[in-house]
């Protein structure tokens, strides 16, 4: 027996106004440090309507550790919200999921957030996610990633109960997204769709989301890069990214994310960039175990990007949008990288992404992929 899980999704022009239709009394708005410098959090606050009390927590950093995620939990408990609203990229949304859980269940720890534990959430509050990037898909998933403070690793938490009740996809909120974040998050979304499609847990619903996600992202991302303020192009990529999130949330990630989480935890590279560094070589590695499905995905690439096999087409689109092609090109020192190779392999081997990858991997296989991704051979 299988399930397809999704928040209720509100999308398109002026979708932020949906907030005024909900019976919200007190809302805690969680956002990140960079977004707090913009007018977006205040636009969300105004969209709540008259008479709604709000508390803005706006100091989430990129890929924050647990101590930072929970720094304001006391203020939130005192405020006693009936809704949590995440505004931002994956870090802000994941932080909000964790805070929502801890507010609901102060008797538990974050490590109780597993698919095997019935948490009994939503006794006090509910959860909304409003992405300001087009890529992480966290607004549509029942997972959250936190960085381990002293261990240079990322921990993957998952529970169906931290899936947001609503996801609001307003294209106006991504029009000012900087170039680097635009291509990194789009790369992440492409990786989500490809991994969802190749997952051993793939199913007709996740397949449909992955295929449509690639169609929307591949058909519009280069146009977004060339015309950053075009709302039509932005909207297509924004919707596609959430569809990619739905795809992997309902079939799971694979080896690309296992490697990417490991590299990102050790060297603090943006997650989307790390996904792009591993995606082509992992597709090559998986190809014999996933030939028919990968060939089908390759046919979805527009003619100007489609060359050879799926891995070649991925390299072409990533080059077209300006992504680094190797870890060396991404700026990581060779000596430092290879001195960390054992730790990288160990971290990747502990990832849940290993479970649903279409091809089994030994430590030697992981080591070889890390080496290939560094040198591009």
Secondary structure, 3 states (H helix, E strand, C coil): CCCCCCCEEEECCCHHHHHHHCCCCEEEEEEEHHHHCCCHHHHHHHHCCCCCEEEEEEEECCCCEHHHHCCCHHHHHHHCCCEEEEEECHHHHHHHHHHHHHHHCCCCCHHHCCCCCCCCCCCCCEEEEEECCCCCCHHHCCEEEEEECCCCEEEEEECHHHCCCEEEECHHHHCCCCHHHHHHHHHHHHHHHHHHHHCCCCCHHHHHHHHHHHHHHHCCHHHHHHCCCCHHHHHHHHHHHHHHHHHHHCCCCCHHHHHHHHHHHHHCCCHHHHHHHHHHHHHHHHHHHCHHHHHHHHCCCCCCCCCCCHHHHHHHHHHHCCCCCCCCCCCCCHHHHHHCHHHHHHHHHCCCHHHHCCCCCCHHHHHHHHHHHHHCC
